[in-house]
């Protein structure tokens, strides 16, 4: 391990012990101080972010990914508001989850405690820097961040502002660390840093997540990609379906909860496919469709088998016609990534069946997949959206960043 990474690890471990002893009031004061700093230092953040944005544009990065990278006064305001929301949430640390008395008089319970030091490897989206800090800090965890080279100026700026806010509140600025060396070699070393990091969370594309899962010696919480589907059932309100599809696909295209795949029941295909083609066409979204869809709308692009499993993060969406809800569920479960799936229907029985049988972290009825988000779920922010099934699943808020330990009270018991 290189000296730079080892020093970050030692400082984070020491900070985690200090954070574990902070009161809820002290942590909330720190969060509010950082939120104020984000607002007051908005010009500095925008100036540094513009360096990254301009470089991305010059490198020909597609618009949807430049949008993920870009900071605006509104997005910085949302980052600050996220920290304020986290401050307003109940602190889970120290909560006693259960307490039972054994026949021998021992009282055995579980207490919620921090994980310790959390490492996060992520791409683009500099707002993740603030969100990750806020959730980790509230739960008494120190955090070591490694962002991508494309957002390095933005991430350093956000980290600096956070540390300024912590110092203003007389709190340890080592609660957050950022690897400013964005080389793959350093990232690979970070994945082996199990002496100092207790859990590692990757946030980004399939390649990044696969690399972390394959190479880390640290326990990993997998945050997966989002090949999100919307199924339009035979009883759907078609106008509502088109509104939801437009929002889920076009409100922000470069995010993991954007809709990437449409599944249409054959009985409504003749009516809704032209409506979808017209609406998404106005937003310059390419529809890659099966042959049944193209009989109805010949202008659509032919789909390949690879399209069913692709997370585009771009102005592209796939479309397939099915004969039944059974076929829709089978198709979605075959190609989804366990993230977010939706059904548009007026049939209560079909709605419940879809929610029961679809294997995903979030399953919607008559709503956009874009709501799979920690802020929208009332968590203040999120550390990521887990698509695995152990420890945490879906948007990960405060509780997902805690573990438990047993606490036992006795009055002299000994084991015979």
C-alpha positions in Angstrom: 0.0 0.0 0.0 1.4 3.4 -0.9 2.1 6.0 1.9 -0.6 8.4 0.6 -3.4 5.8 0.8 -2.2 4.5 4.1 -2.2 8.0 5.6 -5.7 8.5 4.4 -6.7 5.2 5.9 -5.2 5.9 9.3 -6.7 9.3 9.5 -10.1 8.0 8.5 -9.9 5.2 11.1 -9.1 7.8 13.8 -11.9 10.1 12.6 -14.4 7.2 12.8 -13.6 6.7 16.5 -14.2 10.4 17.1 -17.5 10.4 15.1 -18.8 7.5 17.0 -18.7 9.6 20.2 -20.5 12.7 18.7 -24.0 13.5 19.9 -26.9 13.9 17.5 -26.8 17.6 18.1 -23.1 17.9 17.2 -23.6 15.9 14.0 -26.5 18.0 13.0 -24.6 21.2 13.6 -21.8 19.9 11.3 -24.3 19.1 8.6 -26.0 22.5 8.7 -22.6 24.2 8.8 -21.6 22.3 5.6 -24.9 23.1 3.9 -24.3 26.8 4.6 -20.8 26.6 3.2 -22.1 25.0 0.0 -24.4 27.9 -0.6 -21.9 30.6 0.3 -19.2 29.1 -1.8 -21.4 28.4 -4.9 -19.3 30.7 -7.2 -16.2 28.7 -6.3 -17.9 25.4 -6.9 -19.3 26.5 -10.3 -15.9 27.8 -11.4 -14.1 24.5 -10.6 -17.0 22.4 -12.1 -16.8 24.4 -15.3 -13.2 23.2 -15.8 -14.5 19.6 -15.8 -17.5 20.3 -17.9 -15.5 22.1 -20.6 -13.0 19.3 -20.7 -15.8 16.8 -21.2 -17.3 18.8 -24.0 -13.9 19.0 -25.7 -13.5 15.3 -25.4 -16.8 14.7 -27.1 -18.6 13.2 -24.1 -22.3 12.7 -24.9 -24.7 15.3 -23.7 -26.5 13.1 -21.1 -23.2 12.3 -19.4 -22.1 16.0 -19.5 -25.4 16.7 -17.7 -24.5 14.2 -15.0 -21.3 16.1 -14.5 -22.6 19.6 -14.5 -23.3 21.6 -11.3 -25.7 24.5 -11.4 -26.8 26.9 -8.6 -30.0 24.8 -8.3 -28.1 21.5 -8.0 -25.8 23.0 -5.4 -28.9 24.2 -3.6 -30.3 20.7 -3.7 -27.1 19.3 -2.3 -27.4 21.7 0.6 -31.1 20.9 1.1 -30.2 17.2 1.1 -27.8 17.8 4.0 -30.4 19.8 5.9 -32.9 17.0 5.4 -30.4 14.5 6.7 -29.9 16.8 9.8 -33.7 16.7 10.4 -33.8 12.9 10.3 -33.7 10.9 13.5 -30.2 9.7 14.3 -30.3 5.9 14.2 -27.0 5.4 16.1 -27.5 4.0 19.6 -31.0 2.8 18.9 -31.9 -0.4 20.8 -33.7 -2.6 18.4 -34.7 -5.3 20.9 -34.2 -6.3 24.5 -35.2 -9.7 25.8 -34.7 -11.3 29.2 -33.4 -14.9 29.3 -34.4 -17.4 31.9 -31.1 -16.8 33.7 -31.8 -13.1 34.0 -29.5 -11.9 31.3 -30.9 -9.0 29.3 -29.8 -9.3 25.6 -30.4 -6.7 23.1 -29.2 -5.2 19.8 -27.8 -1.7 19.4 -27.4 0.1 16.1 -23.8 1.3 15.5 -21.8 2.7 12.6 -20.0 0.5 10.0 -16.8 2.4 10.6 -14.9 3.6 7.5 -16.8 3.5 4.3 -15.0 3.7 0.9 -16.9 4.8 -2.2 -15.7 4.6 -5.7 -17.9 6.5 -8.1 -18.1 8.2 -11.5 -19.0 11.8 -12.6 -21.9 13.3 -10.6 -20.1 15.5 -8.1 -23.2 15.8 -6.0 -22.4 12.2 -4.8 -19.5 13.8 -2.9 -21.9 15.8 -0.7 -24.6 13.1 -0.4 -22.1 10.4 0.6 -20.5 12.7 3.2 -23.9 13.7 4.7 -25.2 10.1 5.2 -21.9 8.8 6.4 -21.4 11.7 8.9 -24.9 11.4 10.3 -24.4 7.7 11.0 -21.0 8.2 12.6 -18.9 6.8 9.7 -15.8 8.3 8.2 -15.7 8.2 4.4 -12.9 7.8 1.8 -14.1 8.8 -1.7 -12.5 8.1 -5.0 -14.3 9.9 -7.9 -13.5 9.8 -11.6 -10.8 11.9 -13.3 -13.6 13.6 -15.3 -14.9 15.3 -12.2 -11.7 15.7 -10.2 -11.8 19.6 -10.0 -15.5 19.5 -8.9 -14.9 16.8 -6.3 -11.9 18.5 -4.8 -13.9 21.7 -4.6 -16.9 20.0 -2.9 -14.5 18.2 -0.5 -12.8 21.5 0.4 -16.1 23.2 1.1 -17.2 20.3 3.3 -14.0 20.4 5.3 -14.5 24.2 5.7 -17.9 23.6 7.1 -16.7 21.0 9.5 -13.9 23.2 10.8 -16.4 26.0 11.3 -18.3 23.6 13.6 -15.1 22.5 15.4 -15.5 19.0 14.0 -12.8 16.8 12.5 -12.3 17.5 8.8 -10.8 14.0 8.4 -14.4 12.7 8.5 -14.1 13.0 4.7 -11.2 12.1 2.5 -10.9 12.2 -1.3 -8.3 10.4 -3.3 -7.0 13.1 -5.6 -4.9 10.5 -7.4 -7.5 9.1 -9.9 -5.2 6.5 -11.4 -6.4 3.0 -11.8 -3.5 1.8 -9.8 -4.5 3.8 -6.8 -8.1 2.6 -7.2 -6.9 -1.0 -7.3 -4.9 -0.4 -4.1 -8.0 1.1 -2.4 -9.9 -2.1 -3.2 -7.3 -4.0 -1.1 -7.3 -1.5 1.8 -9.2 -3.8 4.2 -7.0 -2.8 7.1 -8.7 0.6 7.2 -11.9 0.4 5.1 -14.8 -1.6 6.5 -17.1 -1.6 3.5 -16.7 -0.5 -0.2 -19.6 0.9 -2.3 -19.2 1.3 -6.1 -21.4 3.8 -7.9 -21.2 4.0 -11.6 -21.4 1.9 -14.8 -21.3 -1.8 -15.2 -17.6 -1.9 -15.9 -16.7 -0.1 -12.6 -19.1 -2.2 -10.5 -17.8 -5.4 -12.1 -14.2 -4.4 -11.4 -14.8 -3.6 -7.8 -16.8 -6.9 -7.3 -14.0 -8.9 -8.9 -11.0 -7.2 -7.3 -12.0 -6.0 -3.8 -10.8 -7.7 -0.6 -13.2 -5.4 1.3 -16.9 -6.4 1.7 -18.8 -4.7 -1.1 -22.4 -3.4 -1.3 -23.2 -3.6 -5.0 -25.1 -0.7 -6.5 -26.1 -2.0 -9.9 -26.9 -0.5 -13.3 -30.4 0.4 -14.3 -32.0 -1.3 -17.2 -35.5 -0.1 -16.1 -38.7 -1.2 -17.8 -42.2 0.2 -18.1 -44.9 -2.3 -19.0 -48.1 -0.9 -20.4 -50.8 -3.4 -19.5 -54.0 -4.0 -21.5 -56.1 -2.0 -19.0 -53.7 1.0 -18.9 -54.9 4.6 -19.1 -52.9 5.3 -22.3 -52.6 9.1 -21.8 -51.2 8.5 -18.3 -48.9 5.8 -19.7 -47.5 8.2 -22.3 -46.9 11.0 -19.6 -45.1 8.5 -17.3 -43.0 7.1 -20.1 -42.0 10.6 -21.3 -41.0 11.6 -17.8 -39.2 8.3 -17.0 -37.1 8.5 -20.2 -36.5 12.2 -20.8 -36.6 14.1 -17.5 -32.9 13.1 -17.1 -31.5 10.5 -19.5 -28.1 9.9 -17.9 -29.3 8.4 -14.6 -29.7 4.9 -13.4 -33.5 5.2 -12.7 -34.4 6.4 -16.2 -36.5 4.1 -18.3 -34.6 2.2 -20.9 -37.1 -0.4 -22.1 -40.8 -0.5 -22.9 -43.0 -3.6 -22.9 -46.4 -3.1 -24.5 -49.5 -5.4 -24.3 -50.6 -6.4 -27.8 -54.2 -5.3 -27.2 -53.2 -1.6 -26.8 -50.2 -1.6 -29.1 -52.1 -0.2 -32.1 -53.2 2.9 -30.1 -50.3 3.6 -27.8 -47.2 2.9 -30.0 -48.0 5.8 -32.3 -48.6 8.0 -29.3 -45.2 7.0 -27.8 -43.4 7.4 -31.1 -44.8 10.9 -31.5 -44.0 12.0 -27.9 -40.5 10.6 -27.7 -39.8 11.6 -31.3 -40.3 15.3 -30.3 -37.6 14.7 -27.6 -35.3 13.1 -30.3 -35.4 9.7 -28.6 -34.6 6.8 -30.8 -36.9 3.8 -30.3 -35.3 0.4 -31.1 -38.3 -1.8 -31.6 -39.2 -5.4 -32.3 -41.0 -6.4 -35.6 -44.5 -6.3 -34.1 -43.9 -2.7 -33.0 -42.5 -1.7 -36.4 -45.6 -3.1 -38.2 -47.5 -0.4 -36.4 -44.8 2.3 -36.6 -42.4 1.4 -39.5 -40.2 4.5 -38.8 -38.9 2.9 -35.6 -35.3 1.4 -35.6 -35.1 -2.4 -35.7 -34.0 -3.8 -32.3 -31.3 -6.4 -31.8 -31.4 -9.0 -29.0 -28.6 -6.9 -27.3 -31.0 -4.0 -27.0 -33.2 -5.8 -24.5 -30.4 -5.8 -21.9 -28.8 -2.5 -22.5 -28.7 0.5 -20.2 -28.3 3.3 -22.7 -28.0 6.4 -20.5 -28.8 8.2 -23.7 -31.7 9.3 -26.0 -32.4 5.6 -26.9 -35.1 3.2 -25.6 -36.1 -0.3 -26.6 -39.7 -1.5 -27.2 -41.3 -5.0 -27.3 -44.9 -6.2 -27.8 -46.1 -9.1 -25.6 -49.3 -11.1 -25.5 -49.8 -11.3 -21.8 -48.7 -10.1 -18.4 -47.0 -13.5 -17.9 -44.8 -12.8 -21.0 -44.1 -9.3 -19.8 -42.9 -10.4 -16.4 -40.8 -13.2 -17.9 -39.2 -10.7 -20.3 -38.5 -8.1 -17.6 -37.1 -10.6 -15.2 -34.8 -12.0 -17.9 -33.3 -8.7 -18.9 -33.6 -6.3 -15.9 -30.8 -5.4 -13.6 -32.8 -5.6 -10.4 -33.2 -1.8 -10.2 -36.7 -0.3 -10.9 -39.6 -1.6 -12.9 -43.1 -0.2 -13.5 -46.5 -1.3 -14.7 -49.2 1.0 -16.0 -52.5 -0.6 -15.3 -56.1 -0.2 -14.0 -56.3 -3.9 -13.1 -55.7 -4.2 -9.3 -55.0 -8.0 -9.6 -52.3 -7.4 -12.3 -50.8 -4.6 -10.3 -50.3 -6.9 -7.3 -49.1 -9.8 -9.4 -46.5 -7.5 -11.1 -45.2 -6.2 -7.7 -45.1 -9.8 -6.3 -43.3 -11.5 -9.2 -40.9 -8.8 -10.5 -37.5 -9.3 -9.1 -36.2 -5.7 -8.5 -35.4 -3.3 -5.7 -38.3 -1.0 -6.5 -41.5 -2.0 -8.3 -44.0 0.8 -9.3 -47.7 0.8 -10.2 -48.7 3.8 -12.3 -45.7 6.0 -11.6 -42.3 6.9 -13.1 -39.2 5.0 -12.3 -37.5 8.3 -11.7 -38.6 8.3 -8.1 -36.1 5.6 -7.1 -34.0 8.1 -5.3 -33.0 8.6 -1.7 -34.2 12.3 -1.7 -37.6 11.3 -3.2 -38.0 8.4 -0.7 -37.5 10.8 2.2 -34.0 9.7 3.1 -32.5 13.2 2.6 -30.1 11.7 0.1 -28.7 8.2 -0.8 -25.3 6.5 -0.8 -26.4 4.5 -3.8 -29.2 2.2 -5.0 -28.4 -1.4 -4.0 -29.5 -4.1 -6.5 -28.2 -6.9 -4.3 -30.2 -8.7 -1.6 -27.9 -8.9 1.4 -27.7 -6.1 4.0 -29.4 -3.4 1.9 -31.6 -3.2 -1.2 -32.9 -0.1 -3.1 -32.0 3.5 -2.2 -29.6 3.3 0.7 -30.2 5.9 3.4 -29.1 6.1 7.0 -30.1 2.6 8.1 -28.1 1.0 5.3 -24.9 2.6 6.7 -25.3 1.0 10.1 -24.8 -2.5 11.6 -25.7 -3.8 15.0 -23.9 -5.2 18.0 -25.3 -7.2 20.9 -25.4 -5.5 24.3 -25.9 -7.7 27.3 -26.8 -6.7 30.9 -26.3 -9.1 33.8 -26.1 -9.1 37.6 -23.4 -11.6 38.2 -24.4 -14.5 36.0 -21.7 -17.1 35.2 -22.1 -20.1 32.8 -22.1 -23.5 34.5 
